[in-house]
Amino acid sequence: MSLHPVVERVTARIIEKSKAGRTRYLELMEREGGRHGDRNFLSCSNLAHGFAAALEDKPAIAAGRAPNLGIVTAFNDMLSAHQPYGRYPEAMKLYAREVGATAQVAGGVPAMCDGVTQGQDGMELSLFSRDTIALSTAVALSHAMFDGMALLGICDKIVPGLVIGALRFGFLPAIFIPSGPMPTGIGNKEKQKVRQLYAEGKATRADLLESESKSYHSPGTCTFYGTANSNQMMIELMGLHIPGAAFVPPGTPLRSALTRAAVHRLAAIGKDGADYRPMSRVVDERAIVNAAVGLLATGGSTNHALHIPAMARAAGILIDWQDLDELSAVVPLLARVYPNGAGDVNLFHASGGIGFVVRELLGAGLIHADTLTVSPGGMADYALEPAFENDALGWRALPEEPGDHTMLRPHSAPFLADGGMRLVQGNLGRATFKTSAVDKERWTIEAPARVFDTQEAVTAAFKAGELDRDVIVVVRFQGPRANGMPELHKLTPALGVLQDRGWKVALVTDGRMSGASGKVPAAIHVTPEALGGGMLGLVQDGDMIRLCAERGSLELLADTSGRTAAVPSAEHTDHAGEGTGRELFALLRLHADGAERGGSAMLAAAGL
């Protein structure tokens, strides 16, 4: 199938505007590969330090004749998704020895859980944890001891951070190794109902905790299609997984077989072998477009409107929201996974999952088939599903029809004709609107504004009955420079209640929602942000705002001449940036760039 003309045009534009940065990046990788791509250039003292604790592998590492794989792990046992990683390095060292290679844990990176910090002060560290993870990855790999990168990470900022850090060592091959989702818990409708009842004061905290504990209940990734699971989809579409690895449950023979295959494959694609596949060549402009198309086709997390540009910049590639918007217009929605549908990622996977989506996208010419991947057969390999039969790992073709048509559809009969992530823009700035989760009759909202500086103030106004009317809730001073751009997921139940009561409701904010964004129309990531001159700073209570995803507009229908831009209120500034370690991130807030470029201080400072 020939490439869709819009995908071809957008890719060509990305290649053109990335020329200078991409050339610099590839030249850097060439130089770095020559300088740091062979540990035999290390002095004897350097090497002795590097393998002193390697025990069984010391002779092989010292001889320098076999690949030594660096494991960068985001293990901790507070994140359910990352708890299984505790035993991975031990097994991976055994798998490496099977093919004459060695493996060492190069280092660990921090891994925070947005689910734990939602609505709490710690959420203000979340976005900048991505920069911290990238920096930690660079520290881990800086020892120049390794011939390949095995990257253990799954959740929200962890995968983008690992990608950014690893790309600066892109002369090495890289494979991401996931651990898989937890079993399905209570039904999503039941969980959502209890959340809304609690927001209305009709359920107790004990009721809510019991409900949440039945949903998030065991090791493995949370099963809704938020940022963590969107990460896994995109890593497959970028060709950085063993095909089909994303949603195989932990603790199963198939999961172990996929991890083993990843280690064997990583050892085979280093520069001293016959099939060299450095990460810098795998992650090119086409791979970034494939990741974006996969995200749109599955209704993935809005957080990736920040992460895709940031990851791309680390490879010298420039992509913006206009590119995503044009892709979204032609990429059909092929999957409905909670919160965009009733079923979770386990049902999605059982219905055909990523393999089905890739096959359909290839068949429609919506992704590049000719990209370099870690798998020898390229993107065609990702249109298959893995199976472990008779003690052997293999891949097989998927059935022609999905297992559940409420979860998956062919490209010829999609849920929606477009990918559901739109650019809205106007005098209030540029923002992201996720249409795939919102009923079409709510895509256009015109209503008076009610302006807040914190989500706590919104919640208080809701409880006081002040929002029981048509309203566009404006929450400002939530951007990267103001407070680290925390997710405002705490607002979802209250705004959902107002909408269910029959009011026309929308949210406009320079903050984030998440992959768990719900049914309420929202213009998020508004850039420029309010702090530092964005138009949100001029909005006043009662101003009419028109938000229209159909036309892609975000307009303040008020005369702002003579107004002075607001500054954060006392409730926002009292102790803001202090406590929970937030003061240590002041430098990152100060230098963070805009949301459309990824909201990163690190990339901005590096000139990327």
Phi, psi and omega in degrees: 000131178288155183292138178302136185300327179289318177298319179296316181294315180296317179299316180298320179295319178297317179299317183294311183285347179265359190309307185295312182294320181292321178297315178300318181297311182294325175294321177297317180296323178296315179294314183294323177298324177288326184273320189238010183271005181219111183292348177293345175284346177291151176290165179299323178296315177303311183296319181300318176296320186292330181242014183304322184259011186283348176051253186300332187265000185302313181298320182293318179293319181297322181291332176069020183257358182230153180297136173247117187265130178267121179265121173251117190242140175256028181298131153206161184257023169265328174275122182300322182294331187258352179302321179297340182294347184305323183260358184300311184303321179302313179290320183295327176295321177294317179297322180296318181296332180299334181245024176075018180252176175229164179216143176225147171285109182287327180171169177248155175237153178293153180214106179258157182251115177296332178296327178283323187265000180307126177076003181248166181301327182299337179297339180287352174265350193298303183299319182285348172296334177298315176298318181297319178295317178300317179295319180294323176298317179297319178298315182299321185268357185289350184282353176056036181258359198238153179247359179193158183241118173258114191250117184254098180194152186224311199279192204310293182267352189287312179296310177302321178296317177296319178299312182299313180295316182293326180298335177283354172241035189291358172286349176261150171287156181218140172225132173273140182235107180276178177240346174097163184277153172291162177298158180296135178261217180294161180298145184294325178296320179296316179299314181296322180298316181294321178299315180290323176298321178295319179299329179272000181078017183257003175223149182274168176298323178296320177299315182294315181296321178298317179296312182296323181291334176281342179270312180253096201228355185197173175302147181122166180290143173305145194267357174281162184270071176262207185293321182300310181286330172297322174307313185295320175301313185291324179296323175295316181292339175273353177079030183250004173252158157296132187307132176080012186282341195301309194244028173277128186298152177291157174073018180249156177302323179295319178299315179297320180295323179291322177294317178299316179297324179296317179295314179300317182292319180299322179293336185271345188248021175283172187289342180272359178261187182268000186223057185294123182226075182293150181301326181298332179268334176290313182270085176246189183300323181292322179295321178296318177297318178301318179298316180296317179296317178300319178299313182293320182292341183247005179066042187284187191293136174294340177303335183284352169295339173266318188286323180298310177300323181292314178298317181299318181301325180294342177254014179077023186244138180248122175224141182229183185290335175296318177299314180296321181296316180292323175295317181301327182294338183242353179268117181285152177278112185260348185226144171234099180244140182310130017269006178272353180207188185273325186272160182259188185292335177294318177291322175302312181296317180294335181275355181136329170056214185298321180302317178297315181298314180298316179301316181293319180293320175297317181295332180268000182069028185262349172231158180285124181274344191257022180281154173281132178231172177287343178270139188297332183270007179070204186298334179301329179296332184277358175267009179249169175241141181283153177211145178243104185227137180054043178061028180223140177272133176210178179231144183224160178290147178276156173301156181296323182255147177293156180292332182217113184287348174280347180256320187224146177224152172288162182294341179282344181217064187285170173292316177223156182283344180231170188279354169078020173229107190245150171273126170244139185208157180172207184289348175272353179119200179246142184208169178253137177231119180268098184282338187294339180262358189242133176301140188300329180293350178255009181289340178239122179228128171234120186200164177288148181277148164234121192257134180225157176255346181218156177286335176297323178293326176296314181300319179296318180294323177298313181295331179277359179079012184282349183252011180280073181188173170296129186201143167252112182279120178255120177241110186245178186059041178238014182277178183304319184281335182284306184209022177088005175059062178290157172290146181249036184300336180299339182281338189303311181299316182295314180294326176296322177297314179300318179295319180295336177281358176102003180276153171275116188228143173209163178240135172233123185206151171270009174265191181250158163255261175168184172293346178265014177306144186256216193271356183273130178300137185211132170259108187243168181061029184306126180228136004292147179287165185298318180287117178103013170119359178295150184297339177303333180291348180258353181288139178236157177307134178094343176300138176279135176235140176242122177243122183222109177287333180298314180265350181072042184239149177218098191234136169269118184263059182210151177275115182260005180298136181087352179279150174256135181300137178292156171244157180306136182288168182300322180296334180276322188270338180300115179064012179297138179077008178237147181086157182055026179076005185297330180297333180288345182258012183301321181296323179292319177297317185298323188252006181297142176268182187290163183299323183292338176266359175115350178065041184244130172281323183297312181292323178297315181294329180280354181073026182264000000 
